[in-house]
């Protein structure tokens, strides 16, 4: 882990990583994290899902905080679907089954906050 450093960038300066067949049309950008920035508590990610794309149904032992930037999506939380649009906020508690789906004809983009890796590994 690096020492914490102040950081101001444009999100597109961070390489988008894809998930392949497990999450078609989906990419992630680690905007702030402990490995690169020394962030001690929170990691911030930009998730981008192309039209027709989705994440798999999954759960984690840590929470997610989401803020929708643009596009339309759907979020399944424990079997219940919720429509999402720009400006919406969603909280996914730890251990809860969830899935994201692009429900529009443009890229669905949202910020996702989670604990940094060292805290995720303790849970």
Secondary structure, 3 states (H helix, E strand, C coil): CCCCCCCCCCHHHCCCEECHHHHCCEEEEEEECHHHHCCCCEEEEEEEECCCCECCCECCCCCEEEEEEECEEEEEECCEEEEEECCCEEEECCCCCEEEEECCCCCEEEEEEEECHHHHHHC
